[in-house]
Amino acid sequence: MYCSSEGWTMHYCSERNFSTEKNEESKSLKFMKQYLSLMVFITLFGFFNLKAAVADEVKNPSIVVHLLDYLAKDYGGAVRNGKVLSKSEYQEQVEFSEIVGKASRAYDEYKHDVAFVVGVDNLVLKIKNKASADEVSKLARELQTNAISLAKIEIAPQDYPLVSEGQKIFAQNCASCHGSSGMGDGLAGQALNPKPANFHESERQFASSPFQYFNTIRLGVPGTAMPPFPSLSDKEIWSLAFFVKSLGYQKPEGKLSTELSLKQVSSLKDEEILKSLTGSEVERKQILALIRTFEPAPKEGSQFLAIARTHLNQSYDHFNRGEYELATSESVKSYLQGIEPIEPKIKANQAGLVEKIEAQMSAYRNSLNAATAKDIASKNYQSIMSTFTEIQNVTEAKMMSPQLAFTAAFAIFLREGFEAVLIIITLLGVIKAFGAKEAAKWVHFGWISALALGAVVWFASGLLLNMSGASREIMEGSISLFAVVVLLYVGFWLHRQTEVGRWTKFVRETLKEALEKKSLIVLSSISFMAVFREAFEVVLFLRAIWNDVNADGRASVGEGVALAFILIFAFSYYAVRYSQKIPIKQLFNVSAAIMGILSVILVGKGIHSLQEAGIVGVKSIGLGLRVDLLGIFPSIQTVVAQLLIAAVLLIIWSLGKKPAAAPLGETA
């Protein structure tokens, strides 16, 4: 086993090569080496020792699967060719097999299956008779498969786990001992004996699966510092298990394309996955790395509703066939997997629907029995399906109209673009007055570089929004609220008409000093900062609008930007060519009014997005007040936020009644 540059590998059960040559080490040293190796192994991989298991009376059927896996992998390290290699390890094998035998007669899941019980007895006998490793391993694996089936143990998560969520859980619960990167070097683990697992040791990781980690996390390791985590949900443990399996892999380029099911990805070891793949060794390792680092996109509300409908339909089909237990099981899945994940989104839009669907689902589950008339169950089923449609209607995103998107984009680009042009014209005007024509190219270099960087920021922000494992609602809400803050602070305080005058005065003075000292790089810096400041704001505002429009709306955004660019170019050419005054104050006043309205809309939509993500609470105002296009929603939080922003705008407007700065014709 080895670790290559294409990916890392794990080996869950490292083979121990215990020397049999008596002249190399004393018997006592050999015994201690074997014993410590065994204890480290148990700590790393979560398998139980005899005394702890007996004390706990084997409380969980999963321990049978756990121990059978251990016996299948490690018996070969204790016995070879009928001879005991390690007395202490062999004794553990015997004792663990006896625990499995006890469990096979203790649990209803196992004791009624005669073949399984006989098989376990046969395994115990083979181990006591020092049978070959191949015999024991084969039988233990067969029994492990049967144990999973008999106990109906889930070996795969319901949905693809989020590795990013697992990373957060790891940081909160595991990093103190295992280290922030999972290398077993955490401060809390330094004094532990045996040491915490290093999840980057490729040989041991290579033979592990997420299912094995799932069991270790769920059950813990009695007798060691590794505790169980009963407080974590199955979904959280699966995310944590998938994260641990991803450690050491560098996510390669490309999209995941494999015929392996989620169940196979969860239960198969890395070595088994590699064997199932085709292609060169490099290609197979790349696919393995993609599998272990795969991060699915978060589901949208409509996808969860589709899951809810699917399970409810299956439940109703089971009911009609008289399969009442299956019908109940599917109805529970319909709610837990389809409705519960989007409850915050439902509450944010119409809180009463949550109570309504909960009551309907409860009534439906209670009707899934032989004593209930079919028409009652049918009526409950139809009511739920109708409510699903109602939920879909109120949670579907209401996009900004193309007309509003056009106006907002036009106003933003015109205002910010015009201010940038004012600075550039000022720079060029001063350079012309000083007769330093050669310096103009430095000014052009600065603003062109700023525009190029602004374009990079635009595409990077879109990439971040599309690739982030975080909730889309959180991302969109945060961008909208940040845009509002910048609109208020920068767009109205720093960019008021008086501020433009101060800024151009500062530019003149700085430029004059730079020309006198022949520090031409300063010219590029001034030009760059003046334009990039505006470009960054344009990107921020347009991204907030872009997230809230459909394809038609995005086309309107492009048209608004294009028209604003044409006007800016025409005014700039007119001003430079003919040195005429431009009605800057009137243009700024109109754009400021539009941006003020936009800030009220964005704060409503931003708070609403965070409510849908469950970050901000929802308290209904008790009215059917809802105008999606204006960012008005029926919650106290959104309404209060919009009123506060409106009040701030009025204050800024009253404070901004000051003499305007000199027009362009006078400043340039």
N, C-alpha and C positions, 0 to 999 in steps of 0.2 A: 504494500500500500504506500502511496506517496501523495504529496501535494504539488500540483502543477500550476503554471501561470494561468491556465484556462479556468481553473476552478479549484475549490478545496473539497476534500473528501473527509468522511467521518467513519470511524470504526468504533462501534459500540462495545465490542468485547475484544479487547486486544489479546492476542495470543501470548501466553506466558511461556517462556522457555526456561524452565527450571533445570538447572544443570544436574545431571545424575552422577557426575564424576566426584567421588568422595574426596579426592585429594585437592580439590579446588577451594573448598570451604568446609568449615566444621558443620556438623549436623545441626547444632543450635542456630548458627547464623543462617543456614539454609532454611530452617523452619521459620525463623523470624522474617526472612525475606518473602517467603511464600505467604505467610499470614498477613503481613502488611500490604502486599500486592492485592490480596483478596479484599481487605478492608477498604483500600482505595477504590477498587472496582465497585464495591457495593455502594460507596458514597457517590461515585460518579453517576451511576445509572439507576439508583433508586430501587434496588431489590432488597427484600426483607430478610432479616436474620431470624433464626428459629425462635429464640426466646421472646422477641418482640411480637412475633406473629401469634405465638401461643397465648401470650398475655392478652392480646387484643381479641382472642377467640376468632380470628380470621373474619373480620367484620364485613369485608367486601368481596363479592365473587370475583372482582377483577384481579384479586391477588393470585388466583389460580393461573390466569393468563400471564401475569407478571412472572411467576415462578417457573412456569413451563418454558417461557422464553429464556430465562436464566439457565435452566438445566440443559436446554438444547444447545446453548452457546458455550457454556463453560465446563461441561462434564469432561470434554477432551483435555482440559488443562489439569485434571485431577487423576485421570486413569488413562493409561496407554498400554495396549497389548495385554490387558488383564492385570497390569501392575499399577499400584498406587504411586503416583509421582509426588503427591503432596497429601500427607495424612490429614492435616487440618482442613484442606479444601475438599477432600473426598468426604470427610465427615459432614461438612456443610451440605454437600450434594445429597447425601443420605437423608439428613434431617429435613431439607427442603422438600424432597420427594415425599416424605412422610406427612408434611403439612398439606401438600396437594392431595394426598390420600384422605386425610381427615376432612378437608374441604369438600371433596367429591361426595362425601356421605352426609355433610352438614347442610348443604344448600338444596332447596327444592329444585333449583335450576339444573342440578347435576345428579342428585341421588336417584331420580326416577329413570335415568337413562342407564340401563344395565351395561351396555357396551362401553360407555364412557368410564363407569366405575371399574369394570374389568380391565380396561386399557390402562387406567392409572395404577391399579394393583400390579399389572405386568411391568409398568415402568419402574415402580419401586423395586420389584424383584430383580430386574435387569441391572439397576444401579447397585444393589446389594451384592449381586453376583459379578460385578465388575465387567459387564458386557462392553462391547466395543463402542467407541464414541459415535460411529455412524448409526448403529442400532438405536442407541439412546436418543440421539439428536432427531432421527427420523420419526420415532414414536412420539417424542415430546412435541414436535411440530404438528403432527396429526392431532394430538390431544388439544393443543393450543387452539387450533382452528375449530375443533368441535366445541371447546369451552366458550369461545366467542359466540358461536351460533346458538348454543343451548341457553346461555345467559342473555342473549340478545344484546350484547355489548356493542354500542356504536363505535365503529373504528374509523369513522370519517365525520367531519363537521357537516352541518346542514348547508352552509354556504362557504365559499372560499374565504379563509381567514385573511385578515388584514395584517401584514407583517409590521406595518407602521404602528398599529395598535399594540401588537405584541411587544414592540420596542419600548413603548411607554410603560407597559406592565412590568417588563423586565427591569427598567430603571427604578421603579417604585418598590419592587419586591425582591429582586435578585441581585442587583448590582453591588450591594453592600458586601456580599460574600464572593460572588463570581466576578466582580469587576465590571466597570462600565462597558467594556468591550467583550465581556464573556470569557476572559482568559484565566479566570480563577485567581485573580490577584487583588480582590477587594480587601479593604482594610479590616472588615469584620471577620474575614476568613483566614487571616494570617495566623491566628493562634489555634485554628481548628486542626484536629487530627482525626481522620484523614483530611487532606486539603480539599477545598471545593473543586468542582469539575472545571477543566479548561476545555471549552467547547470548540476550540480551534485545533485540537489535536486530531489530525486528519485520519489516522489509522482507526481510532475508536469511532469517530463520527461516520466513517464510510459505511458501517454496517448498522446504522440506526435509522429509525423512521420517526416521523412526527407522532405517530401513535404511541411509541415507546416513551417519548418525552411526555405525552399527555398523561399516561399512567403514573409516571414518576412525579409529575407536578400535582396531580390529583391526590395521590395516596401518600406521598412523602416517603421518607426512609426512616422508620423507627430505629432508635438506637444511635442515630447520627444527628448532625445539626440541620439536616434537610427536612423541613416540616411539610406537612400536607397543606394544601390551600383550599379549604372547603368554602371560603368566602368568594372565590372566583367562579364565575359562571363557566359552563362548558365552552361557550363561545370565546370567552377571554382566555381560557387555558389553551384552546386550539390556536388562537392568535399567538400566544406566547410560545407554544411548541413550534409553530412554523417560523417564528423569528429566530429561535435558537438554532433551528436547522439551516437558517440562512447565513448564520455567522461564518465568516471566512470567505464567502463567495463574493466576487466582484460581479455586479450585474452587467452582463454583456449587452451589446447592441442587438437589436432585432426584437421581433414579437414572438411570444410563446405560441408554438404550434405543435401540439402533441395529441395523440389519441388516448392518452392515459386519463382515466376519470379522476375526480377528486378523491374518491375512495381509494384508488390505487396510489395516488400521490401521497395520501395520508398514511397508508399502511406499508408501502414498499420502502425498503432500504435503498440507499443511493446505489449500491452495487447491483441491486436487482433492477433498478430503473435503467442503469447503464446497459445491462445485458439485454433489456427489451428494446433498446433503441437501435437504429440502423445508421450507417455512415461511418466516417473515419473516427478515430479516437478523439480528435480535437473537436469535431462536430458534435459527437455524443456528449462530451463534457460541457460544451457550450449550451446544449439543450438542457442538461441537468442543472446548470447554473441558472438558466432562465426559469426552470420549474421551481427551484428552491428560493428564488428571489422575487417570484411573481407577485405583483400587487394589483388586485382587481380594482376597477373603477368603482367608486361608491354608487349604490343603486339610487335611482331617482324614485320619486313617490309612485309614479305609474307602474314601475317594475314591482314594487312591493304589493301594490293592489292586484297586479296580475298573479302574484304568488298566492295572495289571499283567495282570489277567485278559484284558482286551480285546486287548492286544498279543500275549499268548500264544496266544489263540484264533486271531488273524489269522495268527500264525506257523505254527500247526498246519494251518490251511487251505492256506496257501502250500505247505507241505511235501507235503500230499496231492495237490496239483496239479503237483508236480514243480518248483516255483519255489523252489529251495533258497537262492539268494542273498536273496530277499525274506523267506523264512522265518527265515534267520539274522538279518537286519536287525530284524525285528519282535521276535525273542526278546531281542535286545540292548536294544531299547526297553523291553520288559517289565521288565527288571531295572533299567535306569538311571532310567526315569521312574516306575516303580511301587514298587520295593523299596528302592533306594538312599536315597531321601529319608526313609524311615521306619526306617532301620537303627538309629538311636539308640533309637527307641521299642521296637523288637523286642528289642534287647539289654537294655534296662531291665526287660523283662518275662520274657524267656527267652532268654538269650544264645546257647544252642546252636542256636536256630532260624536264626540268621544264617549260620553255617557250613553248616547243612543245606541251606538254599535256594541258597546259592552253589554247592555241590557238585552239586545237582540241575540247576541252570540250565546249568552247564558241561557236564554229561553230555548234556543235551538238545541244546545247540548242536552238540556233536560228532556227534550222530546225525542232523543235518540234511543228509544227502547221499544220493546215489543208491546208494551202496554199502551203506548201512545198511538192514536189514530194517524194514519199517514198524511191526511189532509192538514193536520196541525203542524207536523214537521215541514210539510211542503210550504205552508203559509209562512213559517218562520224563515225558511230558506229564501223564499222570494223577497221577504222584507230585508234580509241582509244584503242580497244582491242589489236591491234598489238603493240601499244606503251606501254601498260601495260606489255606485254611480254618482250619488250625491257628493261623496267625499272627493271623488276624482274631479268633479266640476269646480269645487271650491278650492282645491289645492293646486290645480293646474296654473302654471305661471301666466299672469296677464302681462303681456309685453307693452312697452311704451309704443305709442302710435308712431308711424313713419313721419307724420307731420311734426310731432313734437321732437322726435329724434333729429330731424333735419334742422329745426330752429335752434335747438340746444347746441348741436355740433357747430352750426354756422356761427352762433354768438361766441362760443368759447374760442374757436380758432381765430375768428376775426379780432377779438379783444387781445388775446395773448400774442397772436402774430403781429398785430399792429404795434404793440408795445416793444417787441423785439426789433421791428423795423425802425422804430423811432431811435433806438439806441444806435443801430448800425448807421443810419443816416447822419446822426450826430457825429459819430466817429469819423465818417468819411468827410463830413463838412469841415471838421477841425483840421483833418489831414490836408484837405485842399487849401485851407486858409494858411497853413504853415508851408505849403509848397512841397510837402513830402509825399509825392505821388508813389514812390517805391514802398511806402509803409502800408498802402492800401491792400496789398496782397496778403499782409499779415492779418488784417481785419477780416478779409474774405476767408482765409484759412480757418480762423476761429469760429465764425458762425456756421461754415459748412461742416466742420467737425462736430459742432453741437447738434446740428440737425441729424447727422449720421448716428450719433450716440442716442439721440431721442428715438430714432427708428429701432435701434437695438433694444432700448427699454420697452418699446411697444410690443415687439415680438416676444421678448423675455417674459413680460407680464402675462401675455396670453399663454405661453408655454407653462408657466408656473400654475396658472389657473386650471389648465387641462391635465397636468401631470400630478398635481398635489393629491396626496392620500387624504387630505383633510376634506371635510364636508364642503360641497360647493356653496351651500348657503352661507357658511361661515366666511369663506373667501369673498363672496360677492358682497355680503353685508359689511365686511371690514373695509373693502375698497370704497364702497359708497359712503360710509361714515368718514373715512379719511379724506375723501374728496370734499365733503361738506366742510371739514375743518380747514382745509386749504382754501376753499372758496371764501370762507369767512375771514380767515386771518390774512392770507396773502392777497386774494382777489379783491378785497375791499379795503383792507388797512394799508398794506404795502403798495398796492397798485392804484390807489386813488389818483385822481388827476394831479393833486398837489405832489404826490410822491413821485410821479413821472417827472415833474419839473425838478425835484431835488436830485433824482437819479441822473438826469441828463446833465445837471450842473456838476455832479460828482464825476461823471464821465469826462466832461470837458477838462476839469482840473487834473485828473489823473492822466489823461491823454497828453495834455500839454507837458506835464512832467516827464512822461515817457519819451516824447519826441525830443525834448531838450537833452535827455540822458542817452538818447538813441537806444533805449531798451525796447526793441520792437516786439520781443516776446510778450511784453505786458499788453501790447495792442491785441494780440491773439487771445490772451487770457480774458481781457475785458469783453471782447467780442463773443468769446466762447461762453462765459458765464451769463452774459446778458441773454443770449439766445437759448442756452440750455435750461436756464431757469424757467423760461416760458414753455420750452418744449416738454419739460417734465410735467408741468401743470396740464398741458394739453393732453399728454398721454394718460395722466391720472383721470381727468374728467371724461375723456372719450372712452376709456376702458370701462368706467362706471356705466356709461350709456350703452356701450357695446354689449355688456352683459345682460341688458334689459330689453333687447330688441331681437326680433326674428330676422330672417334673411332679407325681407323687404325693408325692415327698419335699418339694417346695416347698410343697405344700398343708399338709403336716405342720408345716413351719417356721412357716407363717402361723398354724396352730392353736396351736402352742407359744407364740408371741409373744402371741396373743390371750388365752390362759389366764393367762399371766404378768401381762399388763396388768390383767386382771380382779382377780387376787389383790392386786396392788400397789394398785389403786384401793380395794379393800375394806379392806385393812390400814390404808391411809392414812386413809380415812374413819373407821374404828374408832378409830385412835389419836388423831385430832384431836377426834373427837366425844366419846369417853369417856375420853381420857387414860389409856389402859391400856397396859401393857407388851406388847411384841410379841417373840416368841422370835427376835430377829434373829440371835443367835449360831448357833442351830441351822440357820436358813435359809441363812446364809452358809457354814456348814461343808458342807452338802449340795451347794450350788451350786459351792463351791470344788473338791469332789471330782470333780464332773462335768466342770468346766472343766479339771482336771488330766488326766483321761482324754482329753478332747478335744485337749489340746495334744500328747499322745503320738501320737494318730491323725493330727493335722494335720502334724506334722513328718515323719512317714513318707510321707504323701501329697505334701507339698511337695517333699521330696528326690526322690521318684519322678517327679514332673512335670518337674523340671529334668533328670533323667536321660533322660526321653523326648525332651526338647528338645536333648539333646546338650551341655548346660551342665555337668553333673556326670557324672563317669565311673561306670562300672558294673563292679563286681567281685563275681562270683557267690560265694555262700557254699556252693555245692555241695549244697544241700538243696532239697527241693521246698516249702519254707516259704513260704506265701503266703495271707494273709487280707486281702483288699482292704478289707473293711468296717472293719478295725482299723488300716489303713495299714501292714500288715506285708507286705514284699516280699523276694524272695530275693536281696538284695544286701547286702554289708557296709556300704555307705554308709548305707542306710536303717535297718538294725538298730542300728548304732552310734549314729546320731543319736537314735533312740528311747530307747536305754539311757541316753544322756547326759541327755536331758530327764527321764526317770524319776528319775535320780539327783538332779538339781537340785530336782525336786519334793519328794523325801524330805528334802533339806537345808532347803528352805523350810518344810516341815511341822514339822520339829524346832525350827527357830528361831522358829516362830510360836506356840509354846506359852507364851503370856504371858497375864496377866489381861485379860479382855475389857473393852472400853469400856462405859461406862454405857449401859443400855438406853434405848430411845426415850422411855419414860415419864419418865425422870429427866433426859434431856438437853433435852427440849423443854419 
